[in-house]
Amino acid sequence: MPKGAPPVLDVRSLSTVFHTRAGNVHAVNDVNFTLGAGELLGVVGESGSGKSVTMMSLIGLLPSPPAVVGPGEVIFGDRDLLKIDEKALREVRGGEIGFVFQDPMTSLNPVFTVGMQIAEPLRRHMGLSKKAAADRAVELLELVGIPDARRRLGDYPHQFSGGMRQRVMIAIALACDPKVLIADEPTTALDVTIQAQILELMQELREKLGMAVIWITHDLGVIAGIADRVMVMYGGQVVEHAPVHELFANPRHPYTQALLKTVPNVHGERAKRLTTIEGQPPILLAPPSACSFRDRCPHAWELCHRALPARFPLPGDHDAACFLCDPGLAPTSPEIQDA
């Protein structure tokens, strides 16, 4: 994002709670981030860390009840998406913000042709005629690399391979030239060859169309190759945020360090047993009042069990929510020596 340019998306103190029979699940807790024009923000963390729920909260994709989104603000242009009505939000979804889901087979409607599903947002949001929408659908299928695009408009989702279905989902998300594209683990269900093709396609589209992208994944290897910045989530919170090269070269939060150790190393040394992170993610039945990673952290000390760390600023446009990064705690203090 150029210096001084306003962000395309500005998320401030976002929280989301699910009201369930077991209690109130605090799935997202005080999340803050910005997204610049043309930027790709990678969002990483284990399953259940709050990645997808955070992004679905932004554009009203969670059922209410049981979900309650807020307090917080989601500033998109001159609007707070948490305060506009459902009709206005529907115009934003699919029009100005596109969403690519993880499993295209369950996201695409099996009883409608691919052409109809691409044309629907074009007619709804852009007011195109049936013929103009069909012509634009052909352009979109060609854009995402589907051969013989006009003939395939009449095909149904089951007639496409997994990789081709994901390309169709990307075409639908791009139909109305969105300013922001949110991709929720779009390559997880695909084999590695198709994954590489989809990643290359997304890079090409991003450069060609100039859109900003939020890429949700648990795969740090993917993020290393495509992201500008990385946001690490754990327990519904952002625990570290940095430019991608800075994060990989100098991870500061113990959770990020543990995640990086779980990435298999296939170079040089003889294969070793894969590293895992001991313990389980936290149960989020109460708002966090202490470090959510404390029970799994090898560096935790007494302070971690009684106070919630802020996101401390670090050199290199970097921050981490860990007391080890608190400049107010001297490196020679007993707590840090013990850690």
C-alpha positions in Angstrom: 0.0 0.0 0.0 1.5 3.4 -1.0 2.4 5.6 2.0 -0.5 7.9 2.8 -3.0 6.0 0.7 -6.1 5.0 2.7 -6.7 1.3 3.1 -9.3 -0.5 1.0 -10.5 -2.3 4.1 -9.9 -1.2 7.7 -11.0 -3.6 10.5 -11.1 -2.2 14.0 -11.7 -4.1 17.3 -13.9 -6.8 15.6 -15.4 -9.5 17.8 -17.8 -12.3 17.1 -19.7 -14.5 19.6 -21.8 -17.6 19.0 -24.6 -18.2 21.4 -24.8 -22.0 21.9 -26.3 -24.5 24.4 -22.8 -25.0 25.9 -22.4 -21.3 26.4 -21.2 -18.2 24.5 -18.3 -19.1 22.2 -16.0 -16.0 21.7 -14.7 -17.0 18.3 -13.2 -13.6 17.3 -11.7 -11.3 19.9 -10.7 -7.7 19.2 -9.2 -8.3 15.7 -7.6 -5.3 14.0 -6.0 -5.1 10.5 -5.9 -3.1 7.3 -5.7 -4.1 3.7 -4.1 -1.9 1.0 -5.1 -1.7 -2.7 -3.5 -4.5 -4.7 -2.1 -6.1 -1.5 -2.2 -9.8 -0.6 -2.7 -10.4 3.1 -2.1 -14.0 4.2 -4.1 -15.2 7.3 -2.6 -18.3 8.9 -3.3 -20.5 11.9 -4.6 -23.9 13.0 -8.2 -25.0 12.4 -10.4 -23.3 14.9 -8.1 -20.2 15.3 -10.8 -17.9 14.0 -9.5 -17.2 10.4 -12.6 -18.0 8.4 -15.1 -16.7 11.1 -13.3 -13.4 11.1 -13.6 -13.0 7.3 -17.2 -14.2 7.2 -18.0 -11.7 9.9 -16.8 -8.9 7.7 -19.5 -9.3 5.1 -22.4 -10.8 7.0 -22.0 -14.5 6.0 -22.6 -15.9 9.5 -26.2 -16.9 10.4 -27.7 -14.7 13.1 -28.6 -16.3 15.5 -26.4 -17.9 16.7 -23.7 -15.5 15.6 -23.5 -11.9 17.0 -20.9 -9.8 15.2 -19.7 -6.7 17.1 -18.6 -4.6 18.7 -16.2 -3.3 16.2 -16.0 -1.5 12.8 -15.4 -2.8 9.3 -14.7 0.3 7.2 -15.0 -0.3 3.4 -14.8 2.9 1.5 -16.9 5.4 3.4 -19.2 2.8 5.0 -19.1 0.6 8.1 -20.2 -2.8 6.9 -21.4 -3.7 10.4 -23.9 -0.8 10.3 -25.5 -1.0 6.9 -28.7 -2.9 6.2 -28.9 -6.4 4.7 -29.9 -5.1 1.2 -26.9 -2.8 1.1 -24.7 -5.6 2.4 -25.9 -7.9 -0.4 -24.8 -5.3 -2.9 -21.3 -5.3 -1.4 -21.1 -9.1 -1.3 -20.4 -10.4 -4.8 -20.2 -6.9 -6.1 -17.4 -5.1 -4.4 -16.1 -8.0 -2.3 -15.8 -11.5 -3.7 -15.5 -14.7 -1.7 -14.0 -18.0 -2.9 -14.9 -20.9 -0.6 -12.8 -24.0 0.3 -14.9 -26.7 -1.4 -16.3 -25.7 -4.8 -18.4 -28.9 -5.1 -20.6 -27.8 -2.1 -20.4 -24.1 -3.0 -21.6 -24.5 -6.6 -25.3 -25.3 -7.1 -25.5 -28.8 -8.7 -28.8 -28.1 -10.5 -27.8 -25.0 -12.3 -25.3 -24.7 -15.2 -22.0 -23.0 -14.6 -23.1 -20.3 -17.1 -26.2 -19.5 -15.1 -24.2 -19.3 -11.8 -21.6 -16.9 -13.3 -24.3 -14.8 -15.0 -26.4 -14.4 -11.8 -24.2 -11.8 -10.1 -23.6 -10.0 -13.4 -27.4 -9.5 -13.9 -28.0 -8.8 -10.2 -25.2 -6.3 -9.5 -24.4 -4.9 -12.9 -27.8 -5.0 -14.6 -26.5 -6.8 -17.7 -28.9 -8.4 -20.2 -29.0 -12.2 -20.6 -26.8 -12.1 -23.7 -24.3 -9.6 -22.2 -24.0 -11.6 -19.1 -23.4 -14.8 -21.1 -20.7 -13.0 -23.1 -19.1 -11.8 -19.9 -19.3 -15.3 -18.4 -17.3 -16.6 -21.4 -14.6 -13.9 -20.9 -14.4 -14.8 -17.2 -14.0 -18.5 -17.9 -11.3 -17.7 -20.4 -9.7 -15.4 -17.9 -9.4 -18.2 -15.3 -8.0 -20.7 -17.9 -11.0 -22.9 -18.8 -10.7 -24.0 -22.5 -13.7 -24.0 -24.9 -15.4 -21.6 -22.5 -18.6 -20.8 -24.5 -19.4 -24.5 -24.9 -18.8 -25.2 -21.2 -21.3 -22.5 -20.1 -24.0 -25.2 -20.5 -22.2 -27.8 -18.3 -23.1 -28.6 -14.7 -20.5 -28.5 -11.8 -20.2 -32.4 -11.7 -18.9 -32.2 -15.3 -15.8 -30.3 -14.2 -12.7 -31.6 -12.3 -11.9 -30.3 -8.8 -9.4 -27.8 -10.1 -11.7 -26.6 -12.9 -14.6 -26.2 -10.4 -12.3 -24.0 -8.3 -11.5 -21.9 -11.3 -15.3 -21.5 -11.9 -15.6 -20.3 -8.3 -12.9 -17.8 -8.9 -14.6 -16.6 -12.1 -17.9 -16.1 -10.1 -16.0 -14.2 -7.4 -14.4 -11.9 -10.1 -17.6 -11.4 -12.1 -18.2 -7.9 -10.9 -14.6 -6.7 -10.7 -14.4 -6.6 -6.9 -12.0 -4.4 -5.0 -11.3 -7.2 -2.5 -11.2 -10.9 -3.0 -11.4 -13.2 0.1 -10.1 -16.7 -0.6 -10.8 -19.3 2.1 -8.3 -22.1 1.7 -9.2 -22.4 -2.0 -6.5 -25.0 -2.7 -6.8 -27.3 0.3 -8.9 -30.0 -1.4 -6.8 -30.1 -4.6 -3.7 -32.1 -5.4 -0.3 -30.3 -5.4 -0.1 -29.9 -9.2 -3.5 -28.2 -9.3 -2.7 -26.2 -6.2 0.3 -24.7 -8.0 -1.8 -23.9 -11.1 -4.5 -22.1 -8.9 -1.8 -20.1 -7.1 -0.2 -19.1 -10.3 -3.6 -18.1 -11.7 -4.4 -16.0 -8.6 -1.0 -14.2 -8.9 -1.7 -13.4 -12.5 -5.2 -12.2 -11.9 -4.1 -10.0 -9.0 -1.5 -8.3 -11.1 -3.8 -7.9 -14.1 -6.9 -6.7 -12.2 -5.1 -4.8 -9.3 -7.5 -6.2 -6.6 -6.6 -6.7 -3.0 -6.7 -10.3 -1.7 -7.1 -11.9 1.7 -5.8 -15.5 1.5 -6.8 -17.8 4.4 -4.7 -20.9 4.8 -3.0 -23.2 7.3 -0.2 -23.8 4.8 2.7 -21.5 5.5 4.4 -22.8 2.3 1.6 -21.2 0.2 1.8 -17.9 2.1 5.6 -17.7 1.6 5.2 -17.7 -2.1 2.3 -15.3 -2.6 1.7 -12.9 0.4 2.9 -9.4 1.0 2.0 -9.4 4.7 1.0 -12.2 7.1 -1.4 -12.2 10.0 -1.1 -15.1 12.4 -4.3 -16.0 14.4 -4.7 -18.1 17.5 -7.7 -18.4 19.8 -9.7 -15.9 17.8 -7.0 -13.2 18.2 -4.2 -11.8 16.0 -1.0 -12.9 17.7 1.6 -11.7 15.2 1.6 -9.6 12.0 4.5 -8.7 9.7 5.7 -8.5 6.1 6.1 -12.0 4.8 9.9 -12.0 4.6 10.2 -10.5 8.1 7.9 -13.1 9.6 9.8 -16.0 8.1 13.2 -14.5 8.9 12.3 -13.3 12.4 9.2 -14.9 14.0 8.7 -13.4 17.4 5.6 -15.1 18.9 6.1 -18.6 20.2 3.0 -19.8 18.3 4.4 -18.5 15.0 7.8 -20.1 15.8 6.0 -23.4 16.6 4.0 -23.3 13.3 7.2 -22.7 11.3 8.8 -25.8 12.9 5.9 -27.9 11.7 6.7 -27.2 8.1 8.4 -30.3 6.6 12.0 -29.8 5.5 12.7 -31.8 2.4 16.1 -30.4 1.7 19.5 -31.6 2.8 19.0 -33.6 6.0 17.7 -37.1 6.2 13.9 -37.1 6.8 13.0 -36.6 10.5 9.8 -37.2 12.4 7.4 -34.2 11.8 7.3 -31.7 14.6 3.9 -31.1 16.2 2.6 -28.5 18.7 1.8 -30.2 21.9 -1.6 -29.6 23.6 -4.9 -28.4 22.3 -6.3 -25.0 21.2 -8.2 -23.1 23.9 -11.9 -23.5 24.6 -13.4 -20.0 23.9 -16.3 -20.0 26.3 -15.1 -16.8 27.9 -13.4 -13.7 26.6 -9.6 -14.0 26.8 -8.2 -12.6 30.1 -4.7 -14.0 29.7 -2.4 -15.2 26.9 -4.4 -17.8 24.9 -1.2 -19.8 24.0 0.1 -20.0 27.6 -0.7 -23.7 28.2 1.1 -24.8 25.1 4.0 -22.3 25.2 7.5 -23.4 26.3 8.3 -19.8 27.3 5.2 -19.1 29.5 5.8 -17.6 32.9 3.5 -16.3 35.7 2.6 -13.1 33.9 1.2 -15.0 30.9 -1.4 -16.7 33.1 -2.8 -13.5 34.6 -2.6 -10.8 31.9 -3.5 -10.4 28.2 -0.6 -9.2 26.2 -1.1 -6.3 23.7 0.3 -6.4 20.2 3.7 -4.9 20.9 5.3 -2.9 18.0 8.6 -4.3 16.7 11.1 -3.1 14.0 10.3 -3.8 10.4 6.5 -3.0 10.5 6.1 -6.0 12.7 4.1 -6.6 15.9 3.5 -9.6 18.2 1.1 -10.2 21.2 3.7 -11.7 23.5 5.2 -10.4 26.7 8.6 -11.5 25.4 8.2 -8.5 23.0 7.3 -6.0 25.6 10.0 -3.3 25.7 8.9 -2.5 29.3 10.2 -5.8 30.5 13.9 -5.7 30.9 15.7 -8.7 29.3 17.5 -9.4 32.6 14.2 -9.6 34.6 13.7 -12.9 36.4 10.6 -13.6 34.3 12.4 -13.4 31.0 15.4 -15.2 32.3 13.1 -18.1 33.4 11.5 -18.1 30.0 
